[in-house]
Amino acid sequence: ETTAAQDALLQFGSLQQSGGGILVSSASNTFREVVSGVSLTVQKASTTAVNVAITSNDSGLVAAAEEFVKAYNSLRDDLAKLTYFDPDALTTGLLFGTNEALRVDTEMSRLVTDKFFGLGSFQSLAQVGITVNDEGKLALDKAVFQDAFAEDPEGLKKFFGDDKSNGVVSRFDNTVKRLAGVDGGLLTNRTESLQSTIDANNDRIEDLDSFLERERERLLLQYAQLESILADFQSTQSALASFSPVPPLATQSNN
């Protein structure tokens, strides 16, 4: 070792400016969140100020929109599997005809077609390129989505991430919690109810098993007693069969 390793140092702003001259360090050459939302990688040292031009990039947002569409469509696939009806085989899915499945279907479908007011220039998913096809699944038009981002990036951010429970993410999050939340969710309550029924049935099965075991022991005892009685009968029958008939005694006449 000829030189001890040192953290990279970055001075943000100018010492002559108010609030400038902030010195930050990093164990690597990458500095994150020095400016909100910006990651900066330093290639080499510089003794003079370096101007960094920052441009917006929609790749991360597009990827997030694709994941959103993928997750929703996966939910639709699961619902289809759980609620199917085969008229030929007369078979149904596990949740066919249940109120819970209908609630999930209805509320999630309403969300993707609903209007979101008070969020600026965008009021629906269709406006930003996320539409519902004839199968009830979502489809993303990247060109429309990217145009919406280019037109009003802050408006698109507010449309999805408004903190007052009006944005798309907040509305979906609240709906999912209401439907499948750990505490008081519709599906959670249904699961707990079914589990209670299963537990009660298992207790009933245990009681019936105990009753059947007692009945089995009682019947075995009766069978053993009958076997003993039959054995006595057979012994008596054998004893009776061994008897020989005794001829009558002859009588003499005195004439």
Secondary structure, 3 states (H helix, E strand, C coil): CCCCCCCEEEEECCCCCCCCCEEEEECCCEEECCCCCCEEECCCCCCCCCCCCCCCCCHHHHHHHHHHHHHHHHHHHHHHHHCCEECCCCEECCCCCCHHHHHHHHHHHHHHHCCCCCCCCCCCHHHHCEEECCCCCEEECHHHHHHHHHHCHHHHHHHHHCCCCCCHHHHHHHHHHHHHCCCCCHHHHHHHHHHHHHHHHHHHHHHHHHHHHHHHHHHHHHHHHHHHHHHHHHHHHHHHHCCCCCCCCCCCCCC
